[in-house]
Amino acid sequence: MRRPYIAGNWKMNLDRRRSLELVSALRDRLTGFDRADVAVCPPAVYLEEVVRALSGSNVKVGAQNVCDRDEGAFTGEVSAAMLRDVGATLTIVGHSERRHVYGETDALVNAKVERALACGLEVILCVGETLEERRAGQTEAVVDRQLTEGLKHVLAADMARVTIAYEPVWAIGTGETATPGQAGEVHDFLRRRLADLHGAEVAVDTRIQYGGSVKPGNASELMAVPDVDGALVGGASLDADSFLRIVEFDRS
Ligand code: PEP
């Protein structure tokens, strides 16, 4: 049985004070909570303080992005080793905003996945189609390419540290949510592709999060879909109460 995994992606939001207030509320309410894995991904400059504020808690701290290189003349970048050094244990890779706003290619996403895994980080690899691609019937082809290319050279043994996030681009930050049926179809497809790539055991064990306007009001129905193993939450993770209501979603 896959354990639900809920991660908050703060994107470029909140300041130092509000970040610490948010994590203090999460820490208080999630002490002793063990029904899901929970992570927060603050902006890189706040990582170290957020790690400190959550130390000893059951909330993991991760980055939103990572460099594909180890060190050197890469102005503005942050390496996987640096993330580890300040206490982050995971990183998001290939978020649609990185792909579509900053032009990250599948090859770059793959290099980032490799570097992050080599440094001992956990990875949340995001895949998802645009509205045009969905309308053109290309959803499966697009997520298949992003999954296959993103995981190129990744060993089955390292897949225990990989989570896939299916995030339809048209549902991110738009208030539009995939229906449970739409999410279920793509999650089922991704799991079958994981089986082709890494074998049935890895496919059964790998968690596939859904992301795209997840809110307290739709979390339970989305996470009731058999192949939806949690959520990557943007906007609703910026408020302690709404994020906690998603984390504590109704499992009945
Ligand atoms: C995200 O940031 O990955 C995301 C899904 O954002 P939102 O929940 O705001 O749509």
Boltz pocket constraint, residues with backbone or C-beta under 6 A from the ligand:
constraints:
  - pocket:
      binder: B
      contacts: [[A, 9], [A, 11], [A, 95], [A, 167], [A, 171], [A, 172], [A, 173], [A, 174], [A, 175], [A, 211], [A, 212], [A, 213], [A, 214], [A, 232], [A, 233], [A, 234], [A, 235], [A, 236]]
      max_distance: 6.0
